[in-house]
Amino acid sequence: MLAGMLWSVRLHGKHNVPAAGPVILAPHHTGFMDAPLLMATCPRPVHTLAKRELFRGPVGWVLRGVGQIPLDRDDPGRNLLEAGMGVLDDDRVLVVFPEGTRGAGDFAQIRPGLAWFAVRSGAPVVPVVFHGTGTRGRTLAGMPRLRSRLDVVFGEPVTLPVGGPRTRSALAAATEQLREELVAHRKAALEMLNDDSP
């Protein structure tokens, strides 16, 4: 793994990712390194909903070649939802960044797409927290220093009830339930990493 050659990468809780069946990974997103690090460290191949702007030129060919899915954040559209559900229907791993873009990474606000996929598919949602992956910057200046420590913490799966009313209020309630679970995992992960720091 290239990341392991350039940084000191530590994985925590990877047993929380089910070995088979559909899974949704819900990572926070603060640094440029988050998505590549998740692809490199997840025990199963992942399919990420990534912003459409990344799918240009040779980079786009590579992203499509490894199964990544272009996302128009302003107009997700039915085709995108069907593509994401196709990943889950095939018992694969779908990555949904709940916050929609890089930010504070505190899960203070999340979009309803995560809950939509979880309720429709019945797939467990595994929270993921990164630590040390860099600042919010979009350039190489935001990258972590070489040989610095990077942590990836997979939380316990959360499963929402399948079916039930598919109203906006029901989706909002499911979104809030997941947000609370994500916030709790982030807090526990950071406490664990602080206790584990040298």
GIFENWO-V62903 format. One record per helix or strand of 2 or more residues. SS is the DSSP state (A for helix, B for strand). FROM is the first residue (numbers start at 1). LEN is the number of residues. If there is no record, write none. Layout:
ss:SS from:FROM len:LEN
ss:SS from:FROM len:LEN
This chain:
ss:A from:2 len:5
ss:B from:8 len:5
ss:A from:14 len:3
ss:B from:23 len:5
ss:A from:34 len:8
ss:B from:46 len:6
ss:A from:52 len:3
ss:A from:57 len:9
ss:B from:69 len:3
ss:A from:77 len:13
ss:B from:93 len:3
ss:A from:113 len:9
ss:B from:124 len:8
ss:A from:140 len:3
ss:B from:149 len:10
ss:A from:168 len:29
